[in-house]
Amino acid sequence: MAEIYRAKTFDGQGHAHLVAVKRVLAHLAEDDDFIQMLVDEAKIASLLRHQNIARVYEFARAHGEYFIAMEHVDGKDTRTILERCRQKKKPMPPEHAAYVAAEVGSALHAAHTAIDSKRRPLRIVHRDVSPSNIIVSYTGEVKLCDFGIAKATLSKVNTKTGVIKGKVKYMSPEQALGRKLDHRSDVFSLGSCLYEMLTRVPPFTASNEMDLLIKVRDAKYRPIADLVPSTPPEIEAIADRCLTRSRAQRYQTAAEVEADLRAFLRRYVPNYSRSHLGRYVRKAFAAEIERELRMLEEYVLADDVSDDLGENLIARESEDAPPQPVPFQPRPTGTADHMLGEGGTGTGAGSDDTDGDGENSTTAERRQQQATGGFDVHAAQTMILDPARHGMRPRSRTQPPPVPTARPRTTSAPPPVPPPGGRPRTRTQPPPPPPNDFGDDIHREETMILDRERFRRR
């Protein structure tokens, strides 16, 4: 689907960072459904924050081509590692297979239980858990990537009933039958990957795709002990439970798989750590690592930088999505003209000054007047009223206030203004506040907008 490049970018401090860039092939870039599928992948992966999920930074269109910029994992995918195991005719050691599968189980559980900003479940199903989508770095990190066909509530491309997506060899029986999937389908696929790591061969093989579909549907495979008799029975039992045809008898969550695999690791190799896996991969690919380092030294960065930074397709709003509400933002008092009379001079509504949003103040006033039914709240004079002084009756609690306040309403009244000629206070009492100074209590008072003309007619 794409060419993959190793690229370099720089942060605000000028530090270099390596990223992986997928450049979509030209003939696929013309397929709208395919591009939307990539947009869905980028959106899903950009929402997931987990140490075992490869990050997606950007999906953009630039120079008429589509690119995905994602986290660069310096290592090999599990498919390449298994090819090396087949060349050496040795399966991956059980402790490494258990650790890789446990890390993938942690990533899958994070994806399955992910929620959006409103705490609604995304219901993500990866649908393509396979060795080629599991990357192991030279330091022992394990990353799950490629959510290209993942199913989630925010996906726009709907899979038709009976349409199969994914690699048939690692599918679940329900996926091979084209049925509706849930997260237990990924658990089955994880079991297929674990089986292949322990035996060097996939659990389901056939000479053609139709026979392969039938074998996956029936979920019949050779026992691991028949292929590798030295396999510990505990980890074989974990793989068998993942590969159960019945979803009800399978592991119900990826977290359960992870817990059993880590428990096996603690018993089988108590001191196992990520560095053990890193040393195993570095030793297997020592020659490739040296060749890749020499290759990197041959490339230099060009001095010319293109002005076409492209269009970020992740951040682009959907046309059918409702517009987001814009919070009320009062104009700065320095640009308002309610301080001036009709014949005043200075910065007024008709000037060319703009507010903080870069919008002309006249336009902002007109929009506010439309929202308030013609009443210009910015041109009105602000007055602080003492209900006791002006003979105003307290507002009924059943009547909603015209303008919502940011602070919760309290029932405390402002401190009364001391009448002139009252009893002298003793020196132990604090001096009375000025007539118009309500202190900090003014911030807790209810805000009211009054029309002075109406108030005078009463």
Secondary structure, DSSP 4 states (H G I P E B T S, - for coil): -EEEEEEEEE-TT--EEEEEEEEE-HHHHT-HHHHHHHHHHHHHHHH---TTB--EEEEEEETTEEEEEEE---EEEHHHHHHHHHHHT-PPPHHHHHHHHHHHHHHHHHHHT-B-TTS-B---B-----GGGEEEETTS-EEE---TT-B-TT--SPPPTT---S-GGG--HHHHTT----THHHHHHHHHHHHHHHHSS-S---SSHHHHHHHHHHT----HHHH-TTS-HHHHHHHHHHT-SSTTTS-SSHHHHHHHHHHHHHHH-TT--HHHHHHHHHHHTHHHHHHHHHHHHT----S---S---EETTTSPPTTSPPPPPPP-PPPTTT-STTS-TT--SS-TTSS-B-TTS-BHHHHHHHHHHHTTT--TTTSPP----TTTTTPPPPPTTSPPSS--SSPP--PPPPPPPPTT-PPPPTTSPPPPPTT--GGGGGGSPP----HHHHHH-
